[in-house]
Each structure stands twice: as C-alpha cells, then as structure tokens.
Amino acid sequence: MSLSAQPAPVLQAGFSPRIGLLLVVLAVATVILYGVSFPSEPDLDPFDITKEVAFFLAVLILYRYMARAGFSLLDVGFLLFLQSLWMEVVDEFTAEPRWMGTAVPAPIGITGIVVLAVAARIGRKRREEKEARHAESEEALRKSHSTLQAVIEGTPDPVWVKDLEGAYLLANAACIRAIGRPLTDIIGNRDEDLLPADAAARSNESDRDALASGGTIRFEDTVTIGGELRTFLVSKGVVRDTLGNAVGILCIARDITDRKAVEDQLAHQASHDMLTGLPNRALFLERLERALTRARRQPGHVFGVLFLDIDRFKDVNDRYGHAVGDELLVNFTRALNHWLRPGDVIARLSGDEFTVLLPDIAGLDDAVHVAERIRQGLRAPLQLRDEAVATTVSIGVALSSPAYERAEDLVRDADSAMYRAKQMGRDRHAVYADEPTAPVTTGAGRSSALTGDAGQRPIP
C-alpha cells in the first residue's frame, strides 16, 4: 500500500470561443498601445497591425501547445520570465533587423519561437514519460492487489487490513465469517461499529501496540463467535509505503481453540490422576510448598496434612479384580470429597494412597477433628456393581511447624503416622508429634515420635 502523489496543476489546453475572441481583442489593443508608446516609429497601417496580431496569436498558440505538452503553470511562467529577460538583453544591443516588419527585433522573435518550440517538445516528452510511468504504476498496483486478494482468499485464517484511523480496507472470506457481517458493512467501518465494546477496545489497543513497536506483535485473544468462545493467535504488523511511512496495519488471526484444548488436556493429565481426576503428587507438593511459604511469611499460620490409605485394598483387587478396584477408588474419592471442607485439597499419590491439605486450621485439634470425620464417614459401605463393599481407612496426621523446610518432609511424616495407625489395627488415625515423648525409629532411620488416636496412650 502506497501513498499517491497529486500531479502539479497544468495549464488548460483548450480555448473556448469567448476566450479566443477576448485574446484577439487583447492582442489588437496591445499592438495599438505598443505603437502609441513609440512615436518615433512610423504610423502603423492595417497590414502592420495584422502582422502584430498574428505574432501575438502565434505566441498564444505556442503556449497552448506547451500546455498540451504537459507543462505546469510554474513551467510556463518561468519560461515567460526567461523570454522577457532575453528580449530586454537583446533589445539593448540590437535595433535591426525587425522580425516580419514588426517592432520585435528578429533575433528576439526567432529565438523566442525556437525556445518555445524546443521547450514544448521537451514538455511533451516528459508528459508521455509521466503517463507511461503512471500507467505502469496503475498496472502494478492492480496486479499487486489482485495477487494479494488471491493469496488472502486462499488462506483459511482471517486476514484484514486497516488504515491508521482503524477503518477496514480489506478483509478475506474467513474474516467476514468471523465478524458475521457482509463485506459492505465491514469495509470503511471501525472495530467499534462491528465488534462488542470489550473486543473492540482490545483490538484498538493492540493496533496501537503494533504501531508503537514498528514491527510485528503476536498475542492470544479469546472472542465469542456464533455463541462459542474461540481462542486466536493474532499477528499484527505495520504496512508501509515505498518511502517507509506507516500507512496501515495488516492483521492475521489463527484459530487455536482446538490446539489450546489439547494443550490444556495434556497439562491437566500431567498434574492430575487419570482415574480419579484428583491432583497428583507433583501438584499436591506444589500446593504444599505454597502453604509452607505462607507459613514462613505469616508466623502463627498453621496447616495440616492427612495421609490416607484404604485398609485391605489389595484384598478387594484380588477378590473382585482390578476393574472393581478402580471403581472402588472412584467411589472412595467421591465420598472423601463429601466429608472435606471447602478449600481443602485432596490428591491421589499412588494406588490406594491419598493426601489431604488442610490449609487453615487453628491447631492439632482441628486436624484430628477432620481426620475423625473422614474416617467415620468412609465407614459406610460403597456400592460396587451388584454388592456393597465395606471399607475402612487408616489416617496419618502431621502438623506444620517452622522446622519444616520442604513439602516432601511433611508428607513423609504424615505417611509415617499412617503406617503406625495400620500397625495399631487399622481404621484409626495417628498423629506425628513434633516433641517426642516416646521416640521410635522410622523407616528413614531418624528419631521421631508417633501417638495413636486421641485419648490413647503413646505408641511405644
């Protein structure tokens, strides 16, 4: 897209009858006044006047020819000035002979005619070259526009061009379908006339960003098309003319809704359990790290971790098969969610092992209360196909403290407490104690302390 330069004003090439008659009258009057102004000259007879009139008409015709040859008003004025200056110089040194018997010295008349004729020839040549260049430019522009239109029409992505004021100059079929308006409504209008207010505001802002960058910008944008949310990867670049001046913005939008859905699905699968849909170990540890960071920034903030294991889950798999075992895990997850508080985070670590993050509790009593509510609630039989299967759960409880620096350490201690609960007979909870009263050695070989259900004696 380029800016077209306007041609300089050109002297009109034709004379109307009235203008022609007026010029003849002015020529005759000029000759008479010329004769009166020089009393030294002999009296002018009609033949002399005729010759003078013919001379001036010849000059007018030559200037008319110059105008038709493509000279601008500025060109003609400049040549008139040069001719007048030359006549003054020659008249100073030359008195004879006269041109055609007139008061004009012969060298001046002949020189003026030659100059005008040559200038007219040059002007015509220049006009022809200018017309040829203009025709070539028009043809190149037509071919360029046709090629561009063919290219963008063959593109499945919406493509459009706007001027610096935001008005649409060009749009392909995909863009027309996306906007949902006919082409006649799009061309010449702005985003405010075609899009919802929020979408128009985002589009105008990205236009300004593209112009400010001077190059190409890329971003994602979500819009509603046909009542459906669609995500597009939009590229906007500055369109420049042959002089490098910005004259518009070229925009291309690619629908990446399906691709984003696949990416989101893959990201979800990477952080969630495929069977139950719960967060997996990696995501749970990430949430737990956030809770530790918050506890460090807010002294006195307490949270807890529960480690759950379904009792005798292996027996269910062996008796009913893995398909029924998977169904048990799904139903167990649904029941567990029912007994948790809003804001609690549950995750499946592996097999029949689950963890729960209790982000806001007052202390150990709150964590134990939630653990007991879960244990009692999960005692209800779960319906698996044609029969109800009773299950119990063993729970380990660990409470946050400034001593913990890693999320894995807190999960490890909750896991140790859960195993102690199983050793005590299953279907109960055990608490990992920060300050041991009866130390025992865990599987990791470190000294720790575990207590059984509230009200029971410490585990020896």
N, C-alpha and C positions, 0 to 999 in steps of 0.2 A: 504494500500500500504506500503510495507516494503522494506528495503534495504537488499540484499542477500550478505552474506559474502563469499568470494572466499576461497576454501579449500587450505591447505598448499600443496606445491609440494610433490609428492610421488615418491619414487624410482621405476623405471620401473621394472615390474615383469618378463619380458621375456628376454632371451638372443638369439641373432642371432647366426648362426653357426660361423661366423667370430669372433664375440666377445667371444664365448665359446672357440674356439681354442686359441685365444690370452690369455685368462685367464689360460688355461692349461700350455701354454709356460711360462707365468709369474710364475706360481706355481713351475714348474720344476726348473726354474732359481733361484727362491727364495730358494729352498731346497739345490741346489748345493752351492750357495753362503753361505747359513747357515752352511753347512758342512765345507767349506773352512775357514770360520771365526772362527771355533773352532777346531784347530789342535789337541787338547787333545782328541777329540772324535775319535773312530776307523774309519777306512775308510768306507765310505758308499758304500754298494753294491746295485745292482739294486733293490733288494727287499725293502731295506730301503727307497730308492728314491720313490718307488711305494707307500709305506705307507705314506711318507711325502706328496706326491702329492694327495693321497686320503684324507688326513686330510684337506689340504687347499681347495680341491674341496668340501669337506663336509661343511666347513665353508662358502664357497661361496653359496652353495645350501641353507644353513640355512638363510643367509642374503637375498637370493632371496625369500625364504618363508616369511621372515619378511616383505619384500616389498609388497608381495601379501596380507599379513595380514593387510595392511593399514598403516604401519609405514611411517612417513615422513623422508626426508633426515636428518633432525635435530635429529630425534629419533635414527636413525641408527648410526649417528656419535657419539651421546652421549653414546650409548651402547658400541661402539668400544673403546671409551676412558675409560669407566669403566672396560672393559675386560682387556685392556692393563695395566691399573693400578693394577688390581688384579694379573695379571701374574707377574708383577715386584715384588709385595709384596711376593707372594708365592715362587718365584724363589730365593728370598733372604734366605729363611729358608728351602727350600726343594730341595733335589738333586735326590732322588729316591722315589718311582719307576717312570719310564717313561711311558707315555701313548702309548700303542701299539708299544713299542720299538722305538719310535721316540725321538727326542731331547726335546719334550714338556713334562714337568712333568705331571704325571697322574692327580693330583688334579686340575691342571690348565685346562687340556683338558676336564675332566669330568665336572668341574664347568662351564666352558665356554659353553659347549653343553647344560647343564641344563638351564643356564641363558638365552641362546638364544631361547631354546625351549619354556620356560615359557613366555618370552617376546613376542615371536611370537604368542602364544596362546592369550595373553592379547591384543596384537595388532589386531588380527583377530576379537576378541570380540568387541573391540572398533570400528573397521570398520563396523561391522554388525550393531551396535547400531547407528552409524552415518548415515549409509544408510537407516536404518529404520526411523530415525528422518527426514531425507531429504525426504523420500517418504511420510511420514505423512504431512510434510510441503507443499509439492507439491500438495497433495490431498486437504489439507485445503485451499490452495491458489486457486486451481481450483474451489472448491465448493464456496468459497467466491466470486470469480469473476463471476461465473455463477449466484449466488444469486443476486449480485449487478446488473448484466446486466438485470436479470429478473425484478428486482424492478424498475430500471430506465426506462426500456422499457414500463412498465405498468403505468408510470407517464405521464400525459398529458403535464406537464411543461418541457421545455427544460432543460436538465441536461448534464453537461460536466465536465471533469477533465483535468487539465493542470499540467505539471511539473513546476519546479521552473524557467525554461527558457521560459515558456509561450507556449510550444508545447502541442497540444491537444493529450491526451492519451485515452480518452473515450468520447463518445457522443451518446445520445439516438436518437430515430427517430424524436422526437419533435425538438431537437437541429438541426438535419440535415435539417428538413424542414425550420426552421427559418433562417439558414445560406444560404440555397438554393444551396448547393454543395453536391456531393456524399461523402460518408464516407471516401473513399480512398483519397479524396482531403483534408479532414479535419484532419485525424489522422497524427500526426507528423508535421503539419504546425502551424503557429502562427497567431494571430489576423491580423497582417499586410498583411498576404497572403490571408485572407478570407473576411475581412470587409473593409468598406470605412475608409479613413485615420482618420476622426474625431471619428468614433465609435471605431476604434482600439486604439486610444490614450486614450479614456475614459476607455476602458476595461483594458488596461495596468496599468493605474493609480489606478483603483480600486483593481487590483491584488496586487499592492504594498501596498495599504492601508490595505488590509486583512492580508498580511504577517506582516506588522508593528504592527497591533493590536494583533496578535497572536490568535485571536478568529474568530468570525463571524461578518461581517458587512452587512448592508442592505441599499439599496438605490433605487431610481426610475431612470429609464433611458428610453429615447424615441429613437427608431430606426425606420428605414424605411424597411418594409418587403413587397415585392410584390408591391412597389409603394405606400404603405399606411403607415402612421405614427402609430406606436403601442407603447404603454407605458408598461414597465415591472417593476415589483418589483423584484430586484435581490438580492440574498443572496450568499455571498462568504465566505468560511471557509477554514482554513488551514488543510491539510491532513498530518498526522504524522505517522512515523513508530513505531515499538514496543519500540524503545529507546526514543521516544518523539521528534525526529528530524523532522523538516518540510521537506516534500518531494513533495508536490504539493498543488493544490487549487481545491476544489470542488465548483462548481457553479450551482445554481438553479435559473431559471428565470420564474416568473409567469406573464402571460399577464393580466394586469388590465385595459386595454383600456376601456372596456365597463363599468367597475366599476367607473373609473375616469369620464367617460361621465355622469353617473348618479349623481356622487358627484358634478360635475360642474353644472349640471342642477339644482340640489337641492340648491346649493349655489346661483345660478342666481335667482331662484324663491324666495329665502329668501331675496334678496336685490333688486328685480325688480317687477314691476307691471305686473300681469299676462295678463291683457287685452292689454295694450299698449306697453309693453316691456321696459318702462321707469324705471329709478331708483325710488325706493320707498322712503318713508320718512326717514327710517333709513340710507340708503345710501346717500341721499341728505344731511342729518345732518352731516354725516361723512365727506363729501366733504367740507361742510361749515366750520367745525371745522378746517380743513387743511388751508382754506383761512384765518381764524382768527389767526391761529398760524403764518402763513406767514406775516400777517399784523403786528403782535407784533414784529417779528424779523426784519421787514423792515419798519421802520417809513416812512410814506408818501405813502405807498401802499394802494390803495383804491379799493374796490369792492362793488358791489351792489346786492340786492336780489329783485326779482319781484315776486309778489303773484298774480296769475291769477284765475279768476272764470268766467265760462261761464254764460252769462246772460240768465235767464229763461230756464235753462236746464231741470228743473222739468216739464215745460210745454211740452217739446219735449217728455219726457218719458211718460207723461200722454196721449198725443195725439197719438203717434206712437208706444209706447211700449218700453220695456227695450232693446229689441234686436236692434232696431233702435237707441236708446240712446247709446248703446255700439258702434255701427258703427259710430255715431257722434263723440264719444271720440277718436276713432282710426283715423278718418279723421282729426279731430282737431289737434291731435298730429303730424300727417304728415305735416299739414300746418304750425304749430308752428315751427317745425324744419327748415322749409324752410326760415323763417324770422329771425332766430337766427344767431349769428356769430360763426365761428369756435372756439371751446374752451368753449363756453357757455354750462352750464349743466342744463338740464331740468328734472324735476321729477313730478310724479303724487302723490300727497299726499293722496287724497281720493275723491271719487265721481267725481265732475267736478272741483276740485281744483288742480292747478298746480303751481309749483315754478320754478324759473329760477335763476341760479347763474351767475352773470356777473363778472368773476374773474379779469379782467384787464380793468379798466376804469380810465379816467382822473379825473372824479368828477361826481357831480349830473347831469350835462347837458348830459353827455354820457348815464347815466342810463335812463333819461327821453326820450332821442332820441330813444333808443332801445325799450322802452315801447310803444312809439307812433307808431313806425314802425310795431310792432307786432299788436297793436290794429287796425291800418288801414288795415294791410294785412289780418287779420282774419275777416274783414267785408264781404269779398267775400262769396257768398253762397256756402255751401258744398253740394255735390251731395250725397243724401241718397236714394239708390234704384231708384225709378222712379221719384223722385222730388228733387228739390234743396231747401235747408233749409238755410235761412239767420241767422247768429249768430253774436252776439257781445260779447265783453269780458270786464270785469272791472279789473283794474290792480292797485295793491298797490306797491309802491317803497320805499325801505329802503336802506340807505347808511351806509357802515361800519364806525365805529369810535372807538377810544380807550376805550370808555365806555362799549362796549360790551365784555362780558366775556364768554358767552355761545351762541352756534349757535341757540338754541331754542328762545332766546330773539330777535334775528334779524328776525327770521321767524314770531314771534308773532307781531312785529311792522309792518312788511310788510303786514301781514294779517289785522291788524287794519286799515292800509291805504286803503286796498282794500275795506273793508266794508264802509269806508267813501266815496269811489268812487261810490259804489252802492247807498248810501243814496243821493248822488248828482244827480242821474238819470241814472246810469249805462253807459256803453260804453264810459268810460273815465279812466284816471289814477289819483291817488292821491299819494302825497309824504309825508312820515313821516319825520317831521322836528326835528332835534336834539335840536335846541334852539327855544322853543315855542314863538310865538308872540301873539297867542290867545289860551290859554290852554283849552283842553277839557278832559273829563274823559273817559277812555277806559273801555271795559268790565272787565279788570283785576283790575280796581279801582285805577290805577296810573295816575298821571297827565302827559299829553303828548300834542303834537301839530300836526295837520294834515293840509295840504294845498291841494287845488284842482289842476286842470290842470294848466299847466304853463300859466301865463297871467291872471288867475282868482284870485279873492280875497281869502284870507284865510278863511277857514271854521269856522264859529262862534261856 
